Amino acid sequence: MDIDERRVRLSATIRSLLDVSHLPPGSPDVEVLERAAERWATDAPTSLADLAGEVAAVTDTVQHLMAQPLLAARRVNVALERLQNARTVDEVLRSAASELAWGCDFDRVLVSRVEDSSWLPVAWHATDSGSDQNQAMAELLRGNRIALASGMVEAEALRRRAPALVRNTAVQSRTFAPFHDVGGSASYIVAPILTGDRVFGLLHVDTDASGRSIVDSDVAAVRAFANGVGLILERLALLDKLMAQKQHIKSALAAAEQAVEDLTSSPVTLAVPSPRSNAPATGELGPARIEDRFTTREREVFALLIGGATNAQIADRLTVSETTVKSHVKHILRKMKATNRSQAIAQYLAAGERR
């Protein structure tokens, strides 16, 4: 990172601190930071040594502000509020890396998903992304699937559902080795992202580029951010379920509307048997005799059947299931001693002609 990039980053960091600190105007801390931010935004020091000297002059003020719990909480809240604008899970995870880096002043952030017994990196943010070290780390993480080995710091964080602070990667063997060997991380925090009772992902952060030591308040801030991300993901999942249910209801209502339309627009055929003056011959099944042998429901089914209605149409008209209609038709055919619908209709018509 060259001198211009360093001063611009420092100016932006100070501006963000002032935006969320709500310090009273004219207070000593505000004056020190405003002067530094204005100077670094417009007038670059001539060398890194000069810049380092100016940074040292405001370091105590910045650290004093960053150590204030209320300020840290405000920055986390602002970061989470911006994250709520994301519309998909992938967008949340990819934006979370840069938002956490800004909200808690971390140099590098890795966001991963947890699947089965592995974690899969999905978003990597580094303030000095152009350095050879960070480019190598980004390449190593891209498309990687890392096993959650027993005893690994990440596995313990998932098991305990709580953040873990690795204070020295050089001596702690239970870490992901490339963080130290490739990325050069001396220490880092790992925290689980929980959605309900399920572990959804992991957050990794460090501060090696700036040289700032990780403290306990950083662990608390990462925990708060991870909890917030979990709630945002739960909200998205709930919205997806509501949208799916809404679509299901719309489809059901459309189907019901179409059924009503079909029912009201289809022709109505009523079969009214004519009175007979003479009884049919012995053994002959005339229309009146047929209907006498049917139940009330079977008469209704038979009237629609001889009008040419299908089982599905009869079911719609009588508001019964198609299975029930099939059962009634079977009973009707048995009572008429007919083998199929066509034969039953033929018997009915022939009996009518003989009247």
C-alpha positions in Angstrom: 0.0 0.0 0.0 1.6 3.3 -1.1 1.5 6.6 0.9 -1.5 8.0 -1.0 -3.5 4.8 -0.3 -2.6 4.9 3.3 -3.5 8.5 3.9 -6.9 8.1 2.0 -7.7 5.1 4.1 -6.8 6.8 7.3 -8.9 9.8 6.4 -11.9 7.7 5.6 -11.6 5.7 8.8 -11.5 8.9 10.9 -14.5 10.3 9.0 -16.5 7.1 9.7 -15.5 7.3 13.4 -16.8 10.9 13.6 -20.0 10.0 11.8 -21.1 7.4 14.3 -19.4 8.6 17.5 -21.9 11.5 18.2 -19.2 13.3 20.1 -20.1 16.9 21.0 -18.7 19.5 18.6 -15.6 21.3 19.8 -14.5 18.5 22.1 -10.7 17.8 22.1 -11.1 14.4 20.4 -13.2 15.8 17.6 -10.8 18.6 16.9 -7.8 16.3 16.8 -9.5 13.9 14.4 -11.1 16.5 12.2 -7.7 18.3 11.7 -6.0 15.0 10.8 -8.8 13.8 8.4 -8.8 17.2 6.6 -5.1 17.2 6.2 -4.7 13.6 5.0 -7.6 14.0 2.5 -6.1 17.0 0.8 -2.3 17.2 1.6 -0.2 14.1 1.5 2.9 13.8 3.7 6.1 13.7 1.7 7.2 10.3 3.0 5.9 7.3 4.9 8.1 8.4 7.8 6.2 11.7 7.9 2.9 10.0 7.7 3.9 7.6 10.5 4.7 10.5 12.7 1.4 12.1 12.0 -0.4 8.8 12.6 1.3 8.5 16.0 0.0 11.9 16.9 -3.6 10.7 16.6 -3.3 7.0 17.5 -4.1 7.6 21.2 -7.2 9.5 20.3 -8.4 6.8 17.8 -7.7 3.9 20.2 -9.5 5.8 23.0 -12.6 6.2 20.8 -12.5 2.6 19.4 -12.3 1.2 23.0 -15.6 2.9 23.9 -18.3 0.2 23.9 -21.0 2.5 22.8 -19.0 3.7 19.7 -18.1 0.1 18.8 -21.8 -0.9 19.1 -22.9 2.1 16.9 -20.5 1.1 14.1 -21.7 -2.5 14.2 -25.3 -1.3 14.1 -24.6 1.0 11.1 -22.9 -1.9 9.3 -25.8 -4.2 9.9 -28.3 -1.6 8.9 -26.6 -1.3 5.5 -26.4 -5.1 5.2 -30.2 -5.3 5.5 -30.5 -3.7 2.0 -29.3 -7.0 0.5 -32.0 -9.1 -1.1 -30.4 -12.5 -1.4 -28.3 -14.8 0.9 -25.3 -14.5 -1.5 -25.5 -10.7 -1.4 -25.6 -10.7 2.4 -22.5 -12.9 2.7 -20.5 -11.1 0.0 -21.3 -7.7 1.5 -20.8 -8.8 5.1 -17.0 -9.0 4.6 -16.5 -5.4 3.7 -19.1 -4.2 6.2 -17.5 -6.0 9.1 -14.1 -4.7 8.1 -15.5 -1.1 8.2 -17.7 -1.5 11.3 -15.0 -3.0 13.5 -11.8 -1.6 11.8 -10.4 -5.0 10.8 -7.8 -5.4 8.0 -9.0 -8.7 6.6 -12.3 -10.5 6.8 -13.3 -13.9 5.5 -16.9 -15.1 5.3 -17.6 -18.8 4.8 -20.6 -21.2 4.6 -20.6 -24.4 6.6 -21.8 -27.5 4.8 -21.7 -31.0 6.4 -18.3 -31.2 8.0 -16.6 -28.5 5.9 -16.4 -24.7 5.6 -16.4 -23.1 2.2 -15.0 -19.5 1.7 -17.5 -17.3 -0.2 -16.2 -13.7 0.4 -12.7 -12.3 1.2 -12.1 -8.7 1.9 -8.6 -7.1 2.5 -7.9 -3.4 2.9 -4.6 -4.0 1.1 -6.0 -6.4 -1.6 -3.3 -5.6 -4.1 -0.4 -7.0 -2.0 1.2 -10.3 -3.1 0.4 -11.8 0.3 -3.4 -11.0 0.1 -3.6 -12.0 -3.6 -2.0 -15.4 -2.8 -4.4 -15.8 0.1 -7.4 -15.0 -2.1 -6.3 -17.5 -4.7 -5.8 -20.2 -2.1 -9.3 -19.6 -0.6 -11.1 -19.4 -4.0 -13.2 -22.6 -4.5 -11.5 -24.3 -1.5 -13.4 -26.7 0.8 -11.8 -27.0 4.2 -12.5 -29.9 6.5 -13.6 -29.2 10.0 -11.2 -31.5 11.7 -11.8 -32.5 15.3 -10.0 -30.2 17.7 -9.6 -27.4 15.1 -10.3 -23.9 16.4 -13.1 -23.5 13.9 -14.7 -26.9 14.9 -14.5 -25.8 18.6 -16.2 -22.5 17.8 -19.0 -24.3 16.0 -19.4 -26.8 18.8 -19.5 -24.1 21.5 -21.6 -21.7 19.3 -19.2 -18.9 20.4 -16.3 -16.9 19.0 -12.7 -18.0 19.6 -9.6 -15.8 19.7 -6.3 -17.3 18.4 -3.6 -15.1 20.0 -0.6 -16.6 18.3 -0.9 -18.7 15.1 2.9 -19.5 15.2 2.5 -21.7 18.3 -1.1 -22.8 18.1 -1.3 -25.9 15.9 -5.0 -26.2 15.8 -5.4 -23.4 13.4 -5.9 -23.4 9.6 -2.2 -23.3 8.7 -2.4 -21.1 5.5 -3.7 -18.2 7.7 -0.1 -18.0 9.1 2.0 -19.6 6.3 0.4 -17.8 3.4 -1.6 -14.9 4.9 0.8 -14.0 7.6 -1.8 -13.7 10.3 -0.3 -13.6 13.7 -3.7 -13.7 15.5 -7.3 -13.8 14.4 -10.9 -14.2 15.6 -13.3 -16.9 14.3 -17.0 -16.7 15.1 -20.0 -18.8 14.0 -23.0 -17.4 12.1 -26.1 -19.0 13.6 -29.6 -19.2 12.0 -31.9 -20.5 14.7 -30.3 -23.7 16.1 -28.3 -24.3 12.9 -24.7 -23.2 12.2 -24.8 -21.4 8.8 -21.3 -20.1 8.4 -18.1 -18.6 9.9 -16.4 -15.2 10.2 -12.6 -14.8 10.3 -11.0 -11.5 11.0 -7.5 -10.1 11.7 -5.7 -6.8 12.1 -2.2 -7.7 10.9 -1.9 -5.0 8.2 -2.4 -2.1 10.6 -0.5 -3.8 13.4 -3.3 -3.2 15.9 -3.6 -5.8 18.6 -6.8 -7.7 18.8 -8.5 -7.2 22.2 -11.5 -8.6 24.0 -13.8 -5.8 22.7 -13.1 -7.0 19.2 -14.3 -10.5 20.0 -17.5 -9.0 21.4 -18.0 -6.8 18.3 -17.5 -9.8 16.0 -20.0 -11.8 18.0 -22.6 -9.0 17.8 -22.0 -8.7 14.0 -22.3 -12.5 13.5 -25.6 -12.5 15.5 -26.9 -9.7 13.4 -26.0 -11.5 10.1 -27.8 -14.6 11.4 -31.0 -12.6 12.0 -30.8 -11.0 8.6 -30.4 -14.5 7.0 -33.4 -15.8 9.0 -35.5 -12.8 7.8 -34.6 -13.6 4.2 -35.5 -17.2 4.7 -38.9 -16.2 6.2 -39.6 -13.8 3.3 -38.8 -16.6 0.8 -41.3 -18.9 2.6 -44.0 -16.2 2.7 -43.5 -15.6 -1.0 -43.8 -19.3 -1.8 -46.9 -19.5 0.3 -48.3 -16.4 -1.4 -47.7 -18.0 -4.8 -49.3 -21.3 -3.7 -52.4 -19.4 -2.5 -52.6 -17.4 -5.7 -52.4 -20.6 -7.8 -55.2 -22.3 -5.6 -57.4 -19.2 -6.0 -56.9 -19.2 -9.8 -57.8 -22.9 -10.0 -60.9 -22.3 -7.9 -61.9 -19.3 -10.1 -61.5 -21.4 -13.2 -63.6 -24.2 -11.8 -66.4 -21.8 -10.9 -66.2 -20.3 -14.4 -66.4 -23.8 -16.0 -69.3 -24.7 -13.8 -71.3 -21.5 -14.6 -70.6 -21.5 -18.3 -71.2 -25.2 -19.1 -74.6 -26.3 -20.4 -77.0 -27.9 -17.9 -78.7 -31.1 -19.1 -81.6 -32.5 -17.0 -83.1 -35.9 -17.8 -86.8 -35.9 -16.7 -88.5 -39.3 -17.2 -91.9 -39.2 -18.8 -94.8 -40.8 -17.0 -95.8 -44.3 -18.3 -99.3 -45.5 -18.7 -98.4 -49.1 -18.9 -96.0 -51.0 -16.8 -93.1 -52.7 -18.6 -93.2 -56.3 -19.5 -91.8 -58.8 -17.0 -88.0 -58.8 -17.0 -87.9 -55.5 -19.0 -86.0 -52.6 -17.5 -87.8 -49.4 -18.5 -86.7 -45.8 -17.5 -89.1 -45.6 -14.5 -88.1 -49.0 -13.2 -84.4 -48.1 -13.6 -84.7 -44.9 -11.5 -86.8 -46.7 -8.9 -83.9 -49.0 -8.3 -81.4 -46.1 -7.8 -80.7 -44.1 -4.7 -81.2 -40.3 -4.8 -77.5 -39.7 -5.5 -77.4 -42.4 -8.1 -80.3 -40.8 -9.9 -78.4 -37.5 -10.0 -75.3 -39.3 -11.3 -77.3 -41.2 -13.9 -79.1 -38.1 -15.2 -75.7 -36.5 -15.9 -74.2 -39.7 -17.2 -76.9 -40.2 -19.9 -76.3 -36.5 -20.8 -72.7 -37.4 -21.8 -70.9 -36.0 -18.8 -67.5 -37.5 -17.8 -66.7 -38.7 -14.3 -64.7 -35.5 -13.7 -67.6 -33.3 -14.9 -70.1 -35.2 -12.8 -67.8 -34.7 -9.7 -67.6 -31.0 -10.3 -71.3 -30.6 -10.8 -72.2 -32.6 -7.7 -69.3 -31.3 -5.6 -68.0 -34.8 -4.8 -64.7 -36.6 -5.5 -64.2 -38.4 -8.8 -63.6 -41.6 -6.8 -67.1 -41.3 -5.4 -68.6 -40.8 -8.8 -66.8 -43.9 -10.1 -68.3 -45.9 -7.2 -71.9 -44.6 -8.0 -71.4 -45.5 -11.8 -70.3 -49.0 -10.8 -73.4 -49.5 -8.7 -75.6 -48.1 -11.5 -74.1 -50.5 -14.1 -74.5 -53.4 -11.8 -78.2 -52.6 -11.2 -78.8 -52.2 -14.9 -76.8 -55.4 -15.7 -74.8 -53.3 -18.1 -71.0 -53.8 -18.7 -70.2 -50.2 -19.6 -71.7 -46.7 -19.8 -72.5 -47.0 -23.5 -74.6 -50.1 -22.9 -76.4 -48.4 -20.0 -77.3 -45.4 -22.1 -78.4 -47.7 -25.0 -80.7 -49.5 -22.6 -82.1 -46.3 -21.4 -82.8 -44.9 -24.9 -84.2 -48.3 -26.1 -86.6 -48.4 -23.1 -87.7 -44.9 -23.9 -88.5 -45.8 -27.5 -90.7 -48.7 -26.4 -92.9 -46.5 -24.2 
